[in-house]
Amino acid sequence: MPYTPDQICRIDQLAQRNSLGLVYIIAHDPAGPVKIGKSAFLASRLEGLQTGNPNKLYVFAAFIGASRARAMVMEGRIHDALDDARLIGEWFSLTVEEAKKACRANIRWRKAVAEGKAADTPRLKKAGPKGTSLSKAKKHTNHGVLKALYKKRIAEWSRHVPVGPPDRSPYRRAS
């Protein structure tokens, strides 16, 4: 069941009052796909995601971390564990329940590490080009190339957009 706006507001207040970070699960439908991310302001994050999405998005879960840094680590570990289900960025081909299970498993593991019952292993990193990790390879962005691609796309789209309304004059000659 998705959170209500009032619940989201209370979560935001709790996180802000105590400088806590949180990992959220947002989706349009419980059947997926889901977005697993971190934020300090859940309501504004939901608004930002909704702006670019034609489907109504809902918050299905929020896991509050001990700190914003811990939330960042938790998010990274969950993303690593779910890499096979990754669609693009932070979106995963999972149901909400599968995503919740992955988050809960990470929380249980972190608790076991804190109690000394499990080993604290470094984040798993797959080998990327020239011995770099994929996480480092993914972070590098050539902004000049992106700008050129955006300009090209905009030019292509503008060629297909009609300049004005169609001429529906009864006196228009047939071509």
N, C-alpha and C positions, 0 to 999 in steps of 0.2 A: 504494500500500500504506500503510495507516495506521501511525502510530508506536506503538511498544509503550510501556507505562507506564515501563519503564526508560529508554527514549530521551527521553521527556518529562521525566523526573526529571533526566537529564544536561543537557538544554537549559535547564531552570530553574536548575540549579546554575551553568552557564556565564553565563547572563544576570545572575544575582544577584551572582556573584563580581566581574563587570566592570561592573555598573550599566548593562546593555544593555537596550534595548527590543526587542520582537519583534512581527512581524505574523504572525498565524496563519490557517490555513484549516481550519475544522472543518466536518464534514458527517456525516450518517448513512450516506450512500451515495455512492460516487464519481460517480454520475450527477447528484448535486445534490439539492436546493439546497445552497449553501455559505454559511458565515458567515465573513466576512473582518473580523478585528478586531485590536486591539493589546492587549498585556498585558505585565506584568512577571513574572507567575506563571502559566505555562501550565496546570499541573496544577489549580490552584484555579479558574482560569477555566473549564476543561472541566467540573469538578465543578459549578460554579454553573450552567452552561448545561444540564447533564444533569438537574439538579433539576427544571426546568420542562419537560422534553421526554420524551415516552413512548418515543421511539426512541433506541437506543444511539448516542451521538455519538462520533466519532473525530477525532483530529488527523491531517490528511493532509500538512500542511506548516507550517514555522515559518521565517520569514526574520528573522534577527537583524540589528538595526540598530546603527549606531555609538553611538547614545544613545537614550534613551526619547523625547526630543523629535523626533529624526529618524524614529523608528518612527511617531510620531503624524502627522508630515507625510506619510510614505509611505502610511500607511493612508488619509489624507484624499485624496491624489492618486489612489489606486487606486479609492476609492469614487466620486470624480468621474468617472473614466474609465469606470466600469462602471454609471453611473447608469441607463442604459436597461434593464439587467438586474436592477435593484433590486426586490426583493419588498417588504420592510419592514425598516426600520432597517439593520442590517448584513448582512441575508440577501439573497443574490442567486440568480437562476435561471440558474445556470451549473454545468458539470461541474467536478470538482476540477481536471482538466487545464487547462480554460479559465481558472480562477482562478489557477493556478500561472503560466500564461503571462503574465497581466496583472501579477502581482507581479514576475516576472523582467524584463518590459519596463520597469517602473518602476525597478528596480535598475540596469538598463543605462543608462537615461536619466540617473539621478542620477550614475552613474559618468562618463558623457560630459560632464555639467555640471562635475563636479569637475576633469576633465582639460581643460576649456575647449573641448570639441568640440561642445557644444550650449548653447543659451541657457537660462538659468534663468528660466522664466516663472512668474508668480504662479499660484496655484491657480485653475482655471477656476471662475467663479461665474456662475450663470444669474441673470437679473434676477428679483427677487421683487416683492411689492407695495410701492408707493411708493418705488421705487428701491433697496430693500434687497436684499441677496443672499438667495437661498433658504437658504443655510447658516445665516444669521443668523435668518431667519424660522422655520426648523425648530427652532432651539435654544430659542426662547421657549416656555415651558410655563406655562399658567395652572393652578397646583396646586389652587386652589379648585374649578375646574371638574372636574378629574380626581377629586378626593375625592367630589364630588357624583355623578359618573358611577359610581364604584365603589360608593357606598352604594346607588344605585338598582339596580345589577346584583345586589348581594348580597341586597337585598330581593326582587328578582324570583326569584333562585335559591332563596331560603329558602322561598318559597311552593310550590315544586315538589318539595321534599325531604320524604319521609315522616318523621314525628316518631318513630315507633317501628316495630318489626317488624310485618309484616302479621299479622292475626289469622287463624290457621289452626286455630282450635278446631273440633272436630267438632260442638260444640253451638251454633255461630254460626247465627243465622237468616239465611236468604237474603233479600235485599232485593228 
